[in-house]
Amino acid sequence: MTTVLAASAIILAGGQSRRMGKPKAALLFGHSTILEGLIAELRNNFDDILVIAAPEQSEPFQVEHLLRAAPSSVRLLRDPVAYRGAAYALAQGLVAAAHEIVFACSCDLPLLQAEVVRALYEMLNGYDAVIPDIDGQPQPLCAVYRRTVAGCIETQLARSEYRLTRITAALRAYRPGDRELQQIDPGLHSFMNINTPEDYHRALASRQSRERGKSR
């Protein structure tokens, strides 16, 4: 039986998905949407899951419809202003989280594995955050934070720094790299985010390949 982590989870689902051309959270991935799949992957590990969405009047799809079968541990929060960016949404989620430790991810990680999330959680120790560094690129939206980081983000936003990679670069964080994370997820599929239709089709192909491998 999976032990529930003493942590909350945040899924950011309020972006514009400009390069994709349609809401990424609502894209079908297997028998469910990406957002539903993420919740299914996380639900046994967290008793507090927050979905951050755009204001209802700005939302191009009905997020409530995607959450109709979600467990009671899932809460929906809406950005007060549409499309202000991931840093604003992350800060809002951290403030609203029920636990001191929070895993945060974007809604475009269809191959996220709970084992990776749990491993990142275990790496926190005395740090303020655990931010993976994949192929030299920080992954602040597949990372673990302490709730206190919200204040740091809000301070930088007040100084007109909106780039989450820049904001989190100043944190006292553990930054596991490719080799360390490949011990848990050899293909680093958990960090395969989809920004374009091409990315989406590559992720679908990767999923199908993994399923064929399991059936042998």
Stockholm file with secondary structure:
# STOCKHOLM 1.0

chainA/1-216         MTTVLAASAIILAGGQSRRMGKPKAALLFGHSTILEGLIAELRNNFDDILVIAAPEQSEPFQVEHLLRAAPSSVRLLRDPVAYRGAAYALAQGLVAAAHEIVFACSCDLPLLQAEVVRALYEMLNGYDAVIPDIDGQPQPLCAVYRRTVAGCIETQLARSEYRLTRITAALRAYRPGDRELQQIDPGLHSFMNINTPEDYHRALASRQSRERGKSR
#=GR chainA/1-216 SS CCCCCSSEEEEECCCCCTTTSSCGGGSEETTEEHHHHHHHHHTTTCSCEEEEECCGGGCSSCHHHHTTTCCTTEEEEECSSTTCCHHHHHHHHHHHCSSSEEEEEESCCTTCCHHHHHHHHHTCTTSSEECCEETTEECTTEEEEETTHHHHHHHHHHTTCCCHHHHHHTSCEECCCHHHHHTTCTTCGGGCCCCSHHHHHHHHHHHHHHHHHHHC
#=GC SS_cons         CCCCCSSEEEEECCCCCTTTSSCGGGSEETTEEHHHHHHHHHTTTCSCEEEEECCGGGCSSCHHHHTTTCCTTEEEEECSSTTCCHHHHHHHHHHHCSSSEEEEEESCCTTCCHHHHHHHHHTCTTSSEECCEETTEECTTEEEEETTHHHHHHHHHHTTCCCHHHHHHTSCEECCCHHHHHTTCTTCGGGCCCCSHHHHHHHHHHHHHHHHHHHC
//
